[in-house]
Amino acid sequence: MVTLVNPNASATGRQLWALFCITKKDHRNQGLTIQQASDLISSYKTGKETIQSLLKILELADRKAKEA
């Protein structure tokens, strides 16, 4: 397990690129944190989440970001 120095910072470009490669959607303006992106990528890689379920999670995050 990796210890994150600042898990509440904005997701990195590499994380956003990985999410784009998985979902084929742009998530740059959703306000994801490093921890959230890491959790989503890990859950996909371990088979806990499908692409469709990741898209639903990310859509909810996008709505929250727009409301804030």
C-alpha positions in Angstrom: 0.0 0.0 0.0 1.2 3.5 -0.9 1.1 6.3 1.7 -0.1 9.5 0.0 1.6 12.7 1.2 -1.3 14.9 0.4 -4.4 12.8 -0.4 -6.7 15.8 -0.5 -4.8 17.6 -3.3 -6.2 17.6 -6.8 -5.8 14.3 -8.8 -2.6 14.2 -10.8 -2.5 14.3 -14.6 -1.4 10.6 -14.6 -4.4 9.6 -12.6 -6.8 11.6 -14.7 -5.2 10.0 -17.8 -5.7 6.6 -16.3 -9.4 7.3 -15.6 -9.8 8.6 -19.2 -8.2 5.4 -20.6 -10.6 3.3 -18.5 -13.8 5.3 -19.1 -13.1 7.2 -22.3 -14.4 10.4 -20.7 -12.7 13.5 -19.5 -12.7 14.0 -15.7 -10.4 17.0 -15.4 -13.0 19.4 -14.1 -14.7 17.2 -11.5 -12.5 18.2 -8.6 -11.3 14.6 -7.8 -8.7 14.3 -5.1 -5.6 12.1 -5.3 -7.2 9.7 -2.9 -10.5 9.5 -4.7 -8.8 8.9 -8.1 -6.5 6.3 -6.5 -9.4 4.5 -5.0 -11.3 4.4 -8.2 -8.3 3.2 -10.3 -7.5 0.5 -7.7 -11.1 -0.7 -7.5 -11.2 -1.1 -11.3 -7.8 -2.8 -11.4 -8.8 -5.4 -8.8 -12.1 -6.1 -10.4 -14.3 -4.6 -7.7 -15.8 -2.0 -10.1 -16.8 -2.2 -13.7 -16.5 0.6 -16.2 -20.2 1.3 -16.0 -20.1 1.5 -12.2 -17.1 3.8 -12.3 -18.9 6.1 -14.7 -21.9 6.3 -12.3 -19.5 7.2 -9.4 -17.8 9.8 -11.5 -21.1 11.3 -12.7 -22.1 11.8 -9.1 -18.8 13.4 -8.3 -19.3 15.7 -11.3 -22.7 16.8 -10.1 -21.3 17.5 -6.6 -18.5 19.6 -8.1 -21.0 21.6 -10.2 -23.2 22.2 -7.1 -20.3 23.5 -5.0 
